[in-house]
């Protein structure tokens, strides 16, 4: 063999080897970059744990779903299913999903899956969830993540896209499943604790309604509307929840006001009115005995303050009054005006709205009145 040919061959082999090495290094570099990006996402996710688990259920699952999709590229469709017993509900969807998909599915642990994160043929998935996935796009790759808590299947996330899922992507989703197990378990605990607390407070509210029949349903009405106002104002979920709870217990202090005063059909004397005015103080005292309810106690204490400073019990004015208390003040007045009381019939909707508007800037925070009136008109609340 001639020397030039050997050199040419050697050079060719060297170039080929270099190209191969460069390709390997490039793949490794891309992988390292991918892993670094995913690691940062996990760090960000860890810092958001508390904020996410205290969200309302619908928002909680929607945010978890968005987070999961964010760990993968080019996802076309995705479904988040949460199971309770033998059936599950589709709590969040992503992509161009048919409007007629079933929101309720039977719990089925796929017999052909030995891992908690796995790929399946679209055809097999259609057999399990016909109403959920049969949309004529069978030529897609399907990745499934099963989330178990205490050995029980609690959630299933399904991802669809045209190209195959890589091993490193499946490893990422597997790690994410461990995070989600913690998130869902913690959220479930927080929700159950809140449910117990709410049930206890509702029991006390029912005792109050027995004591003062004319306030029946008032606390729940005020709580519901106040939380809607807080939501319309764009307040964080935690503030919306506190608004609901504080509004639910805003009249709890009336339980020690004599029923003869609460149910009096004639005009109250000055002495009787002074007794009535003590109910925010009593409510504050009751709630302050619990460390968990102490913040709510503050909002209850100030819910009869006025924007112009002529309210009670502290005579606070303007923005010195806690925001949640200002929201409750407006909604409380609205529901009181619309309800039948011992001394008068409920006012018509238009009259009650006019009263709120005319007293905005005096008795009520004008910006909250504006938002509340808009809410009433938009939702047709009577």
C-alpha positions as CSV (number, residue, x, y, z in Angstrom):
1,X,0.0,0.0,0.0
2,X,1.4,3.4,-0.9
3,X,2.3,5.8,2.0
4,X,-0.2,8.5,0.8
5,X,-3.0,6.1,0.9
6,X,-2.1,5.0,4.4
7,X,-2.0,8.7,5.5
8,X,-5.3,9.3,3.8
9,X,-6.8,6.3,5.5
10,X,-5.4,7.3,8.9
11,X,-6.5,10.9,8.4
12,X,-10.0,9.6,7.4
13,X,-10.2,7.4,10.5
14,X,-8.9,10.3,12.7
15,X,-11.6,12.7,11.3
16,X,-14.3,10.0,11.8
17,X,-13.1,9.4,15.3
18,X,-13.1,13.2,16.0
19,X,-16.6,13.6,14.6
20,X,-17.7,10.7,16.7
21,X,-16.1,12.2,19.8
22,X,-17.4,15.6,19.1
23,X,-20.9,14.2,18.6
24,X,-20.6,12.3,21.9
25,X,-19.4,15.4,23.7
26,X,-22.1,17.5,22.1
27,X,-24.7,15.0,23.2
28,X,-23.2,14.9,26.7
29,X,-23.1,18.7,26.8
30,X,-26.8,18.9,25.7
31,X,-27.7,16.3,28.4
32,X,-25.8,18.2,31.0
33,X,-27.6,21.4,30.0
34,X,-30.9,19.6,30.0
35,X,-30.2,18.1,33.5
36,X,-29.0,21.5,34.8
37,X,-32.3,23.1,33.5
38,X,-34.4,20.4,35.1
39,X,-32.5,20.6,38.4
40,X,-33.3,24.4,38.5
41,X,-36.9,23.6,37.9
42,X,-36.9,21.2,40.8
43,X,-35.3,23.8,43.1
44,X,-37.9,26.3,42.1
45,X,-40.6,23.7,42.7
46,X,-39.3,23.0,46.2
47,X,-39.5,26.7,47.1
48,X,-43.1,26.8,46.0
49,X,-44.3,23.9,48.1
50,X,-46.1,25.8,50.8
51,X,-47.7,28.3,48.4
52,X,-49.1,25.5,46.2
53,X,-50.4,23.1,48.9
54,X,-52.7,25.8,50.5
55,X,-54.4,26.6,47.2
56,X,-58.0,25.8,46.5
57,X,-58.4,22.3,45.0
58,X,-59.2,23.4,41.4
59,X,-56.2,25.9,41.4
60,X,-54.0,23.4,43.2
61,X,-54.4,20.6,40.5
62,X,-54.3,23.0,37.6
63,X,-50.9,24.4,38.9
64,X,-49.5,20.9,39.4
65,X,-50.5,20.0,35.9
66,X,-48.9,23.1,34.4
67,X,-45.7,22.3,36.4
68,X,-45.6,18.8,35.0
69,X,-46.1,19.9,31.4
70,X,-43.3,22.4,31.9
71,X,-40.8,19.6,32.4
72,X,-41.4,18.2,28.9
73,X,-41.2,19.8,25.4
74,X,-43.8,19.7,22.6
75,X,-46.6,18.2,24.7
76,X,-49.7,18.3,22.5
77,X,-52.3,17.0,25.0
78,X,-52.3,16.1,28.6
79,X,-54.8,15.0,31.3
80,X,-54.5,15.1,35.1
81,X,-56.8,12.5,36.7
82,X,-57.4,12.3,40.5
83,X,-58.8,9.1,42.0
84,X,-61.1,8.8,45.0
85,X,-62.1,5.2,45.5
86,X,-62.9,3.2,42.4
87,X,-63.4,6.3,40.2
88,X,-61.4,9.4,39.2
89,X,-62.1,12.8,37.9
90,X,-60.3,14.6,35.2
91,X,-59.3,17.8,37.1
92,X,-57.2,19.5,34.4
93,X,-56.6,19.2,30.7
94,X,-54.1,20.7,28.3
95,X,-54.2,21.2,24.5
96,X,-56.8,20.6,21.9
97,X,-59.0,18.2,23.9
98,X,-62.5,17.2,22.7
99,X,-65.3,18.9,24.5
100,X,-67.2,15.7,25.0
101,X,-64.5,13.9,27.0
102,X,-65.7,12.1,30.1
103,X,-64.7,13.9,33.2
104,X,-65.2,10.7,35.3
105,X,-63.2,7.6,34.7
106,X,-62.9,4.2,36.4
107,X,-59.7,3.5,38.2
108,X,-57.6,1.1,36.2
109,X,-54.0,0.2,36.9
110,X,-52.6,-0.7,33.6
111,X,-51.7,-4.5,33.6
112,X,-49.0,-4.1,31.1
113,X,-47.1,-1.5,33.2
114,X,-44.4,-2.6,35.6
115,X,-43.2,1.0,36.3
116,X,-44.9,4.1,37.7
117,X,-43.7,6.0,34.7
118,X,-44.1,4.3,31.3
119,X,-45.1,4.7,27.7
120,X,-48.1,2.9,26.1
121,X,-49.6,2.7,22.7
122,X,-52.4,5.2,22.1
123,X,-54.6,2.2,21.1
124,X,-54.3,0.6,24.5
125,X,-55.1,3.9,26.2
126,X,-58.2,4.3,24.1
127,X,-59.3,0.9,25.3
128,X,-59.0,2.0,28.9
129,X,-60.4,5.6,28.5
130,X,-62.5,5.6,25.4
131,X,-64.3,8.8,26.1
132,X,-61.2,10.5,27.3
133,X,-58.8,9.9,24.4
134,X,-60.5,8.7,21.3
135,X,-60.1,11.7,19.0
136,X,-58.6,10.2,15.8
137,X,-54.9,11.0,16.6
138,X,-53.7,7.5,17.4
139,X,-50.3,8.0,15.9
140,X,-48.9,9.8,19.0
141,X,-46.6,8.8,21.8
142,X,-48.2,8.4,25.2
143,X,-46.4,8.8,28.5
144,X,-48.2,7.9,31.7
145,X,-47.2,8.8,35.3
146,X,-49.0,7.0,38.1
147,X,-48.9,8.7,41.5
148,X,-49.3,6.4,44.5
149,X,-49.8,7.4,48.1
150,X,-49.7,4.8,50.8
151,X,-49.7,2.1,48.1
152,X,-52.9,3.4,46.5
153,X,-53.2,4.9,43.1
154,X,-54.2,8.5,43.7
155,X,-53.5,10.3,40.5
156,X,-52.5,9.7,36.8
157,X,-51.0,12.2,34.5
158,X,-51.1,11.4,30.7
159,X,-48.9,13.2,28.2
160,X,-49.2,13.0,24.4
161,X,-46.9,14.2,21.7
162,X,-45.7,13.1,18.2
163,X,-42.1,12.2,18.9
164,X,-40.9,9.6,21.4
165,X,-40.1,10.3,25.0
166,X,-36.4,10.0,25.9
167,X,-35.1,8.0,28.8
168,X,-33.9,11.1,30.6
169,X,-37.4,12.7,30.2
170,X,-38.9,9.6,31.8
171,X,-36.4,9.8,34.6
172,X,-37.4,13.4,35.2
173,X,-41.1,12.6,35.3
174,X,-40.4,9.7,37.7
175,X,-38.6,12.1,40.0
176,X,-41.5,14.6,39.6
177,X,-43.9,11.9,40.7
178,X,-42.1,11.7,44.1
179,X,-42.6,15.5,44.5
180,X,-46.2,15.2,43.5
181,X,-46.8,12.5,46.0
182,X,-45.6,14.8,48.8
183,X,-47.6,17.7,47.3
184,X,-50.9,15.8,47.1
185,X,-50.5,14.1,50.5
186,X,-49.8,17.5,52.1
187,X,-52.6,19.2,50.3
188,X,-55.0,16.4,51.4
189,X,-53.9,16.9,55.0
190,X,-54.3,20.7,54.9
191,X,-57.7,20.3,53.3
192,X,-58.9,17.7,55.9
193,X,-57.7,19.9,58.7
194,X,-59.5,22.9,57.2
195,X,-62.7,20.8,56.8
196,X,-62.6,19.8,60.4
197,X,-62.1,23.4,61.5
198,X,-64.9,24.5,59.2
199,X,-67.3,21.9,60.5
200,X,-66.6,23.0,64.1
201,X,-67.2,26.6,63.2
202,X,-70.4,25.8,61.2
203,X,-71.7,24.0,64.3
204,X,-71.2,27.2,66.4
205,X,-72.8,29.2,63.6
206,X,-75.9,26.9,63.8
207,X,-76.0,27.5,67.5
208,X,-75.9,31.3,66.8
209,X,-78.8,30.9,64.3
210,X,-80.8,29.0,66.9
211,X,-80.1,31.9,69.3
212,X,-80.9,34.6,66.7
213,X,-83.2,33.0,64.0
214,X,-83.3,36.2,61.9
215,X,-79.6,35.8,61.1
216,X,-80.1,32.3,59.6
217,X,-78.0,31.9,56.5
218,X,-76.5,35.4,57.0
219,X,-73.0,34.2,58.0
220,X,-72.7,31.8,55.0
221,X,-74.0,34.4,52.6
222,X,-71.5,37.0,53.8
223,X,-68.7,34.5,53.7
224,X,-69.5,33.4,50.1
225,X,-69.9,36.9,48.7
226,X,-66.9,38.3,50.6
227,X,-64.6,35.6,49.2
228,X,-66.0,36.4,45.7
229,X,-65.1,40.1,46.2
230,X,-61.6,39.1,47.4
231,X,-61.2,36.9,44.3
232,X,-62.4,39.7,42.0
233,X,-59.9,42.0,43.6
234,X,-57.1,39.6,42.6
235,X,-56.0,38.8,46.1
236,X,-53.9,35.7,46.7
237,X,-55.6,32.4,47.5
238,X,-54.5,32.5,51.1
239,X,-56.2,36.0,51.5
240,X,-59.3,34.7,49.8
241,X,-59.5,31.8,52.2
242,X,-59.0,34.1,55.2
243,X,-61.7,36.4,53.9
244,X,-64.1,33.5,53.8
245,X,-63.3,32.3,57.3
246,X,-63.4,35.7,58.9
247,X,-66.7,36.5,57.2
248,X,-68.1,33.1,58.3
249,X,-67.4,34.0,62.0
250,X,-67.9,37.8,61.9
251,X,-71.0,37.7,64.1
252,X,-69.9,34.9,66.4
253,X,-69.9,37.4,69.3
254,X,-73.6,37.8,69.1
255,X,-74.0,34.4,70.8
256,X,-73.7,36.1,74.2
257,X,-76.0,39.0,73.3
258,X,-79.4,38.5,75.0
259,X,-81.9,37.2,72.4
260,X,-84.4,39.7,73.7
261,X,-82.2,42.4,72.3
262,X,-81.3,40.6,69.1
263,X,-84.9,39.8,68.3
264,X,-86.5,43.0,69.5
265,X,-89.1,44.2,67.0
266,X,-89.0,47.9,68.1
267,X,-86.3,50.4,68.1
268,X,-83.3,49.7,70.3
269,X,-82.6,51.9,73.3
270,X,-79.1,53.5,73.6
271,X,-78.2,51.0,76.3
272,X,-79.3,48.1,74.1
273,X,-77.4,49.4,71.1
274,X,-74.2,49.7,73.2
275,X,-74.6,46.1,74.2
276,X,-75.0,45.1,70.5
277,X,-71.9,47.1,69.6
278,X,-69.8,44.8,71.9
279,X,-70.3,41.7,69.7
280,X,-67.1,42.3,67.6
281,X,-65.2,42.5,70.9
282,X,-66.7,39.3,72.2
283,X,-66.0,37.6,68.8
284,X,-62.4,38.7,69.0
285,X,-62.1,37.4,72.5
286,X,-63.5,34.0,71.6
287,X,-61.3,33.5,68.5
288,X,-58.1,34.8,70.1
289,X,-58.0,31.8,72.4
290,X,-56.9,29.7,69.4
291,X,-53.5,30.4,67.8
292,X,-54.8,29.3,64.4
293,X,-57.8,31.7,64.6
294,X,-56.0,34.7,66.1
295,X,-55.5,36.5,62.8
296,X,-59.2,36.0,61.9
297,X,-60.0,37.6,65.3
298,X,-58.5,40.8,64.2
299,X,-60.7,41.0,61.1
300,X,-63.8,40.2,63.2
301,X,-62.9,42.9,65.7
302,X,-62.8,45.6,63.0
303,X,-65.7,44.7,60.8
304,X,-67.9,47.5,62.1
305,X,-65.3,50.3,61.6
306,X,-66.2,53.0,59.1
307,X,-64.1,54.5,56.3
308,X,-64.7,58.0,57.8
309,X,-63.5,56.8,61.3
310,X,-67.0,57.0,63.0
311,X,-67.3,53.2,63.5
312,X,-66.5,50.9,66.4
313,X,-64.9,49.5,68.4
314,X,-61.6,51.4,67.7
315,X,-62.7,54.3,65.4
316,X,-60.1,53.4,62.7
317,X,-60.5,55.1,59.4
318,X,-59.5,54.5,55.7
319,X,-56.8,52.0,55.0
320,X,-55.9,51.7,58.7
321,X,-58.9,49.3,58.8
322,X,-57.7,45.8,57.7
323,X,-58.6,45.1,54.1
324,X,-60.5,41.9,54.9
325,X,-62.5,43.8,57.5
326,X,-63.4,46.4,54.9
327,X,-64.6,43.7,52.5
328,X,-66.8,42.1,55.2
329,X,-68.2,45.6,56.2
330,X,-69.6,46.1,52.7
331,X,-71.0,42.6,52.2
332,X,-72.4,42.4,55.7
333,X,-74.3,45.6,55.2
334,X,-75.6,44.4,51.8
335,X,-76.9,41.1,53.2
336,X,-78.4,42.8,56.3
337,X,-80.3,45.2,54.0
338,X,-81.6,42.5,51.8
339,X,-82.7,40.2,54.6
340,X,-85.9,40.4,56.7
341,X,-85.3,41.6,60.2
342,X,-87.6,41.7,63.3
343,X,-88.1,45.5,62.8
344,X,-88.4,45.6,58.9
345,X,-88.7,43.7,55.7
346,X,-85.7,43.2,53.4
347,X,-84.9,46.1,51.1
348,X,-85.2,45.7,47.3
349,X,-82.0,45.0,45.4
350,X,-81.9,48.5,43.7
351,X,-82.5,50.3,47.0
352,X,-79.7,48.3,48.8
353,X,-77.2,49.0,46.0
354,X,-78.1,52.7,46.1
355,X,-77.5,52.7,49.9
356,X,-74.0,51.2,49.4
357,X,-73.2,53.7,46.6
358,X,-74.4,56.7,48.5
359,X,-72.4,55.7,51.6
360,X,-69.2,54.9,49.8
361,X,-66.4,57.1,51.1
362,X,-68.2,57.6,54.4
363,X,-69.2,54.2,55.8
364,X,-67.6,52.0,53.2
365,X,-64.3,51.8,51.3
366,X,-65.3,53.3,47.9
367,X,-63.1,51.0,45.8
368,X,-64.6,47.9,47.5
369,X,-68.2,49.2,46.9
370,X,-67.4,49.7,43.3
371,X,-66.1,46.1,42.9
372,X,-69.0,44.7,44.9
373,X,-71.6,46.5,42.8
374,X,-69.9,45.3,39.6
375,X,-69.9,41.7,41.0
376,X,-73.6,41.9,41.8
377,X,-74.5,43.2,38.3
378,X,-72.2,40.8,36.5
379,X,-73.4,37.6,38.2
380,X,-77.0,38.7,38.6
381,X,-76.9,38.2,42.4
382,X,-80.2,39.1,44.0
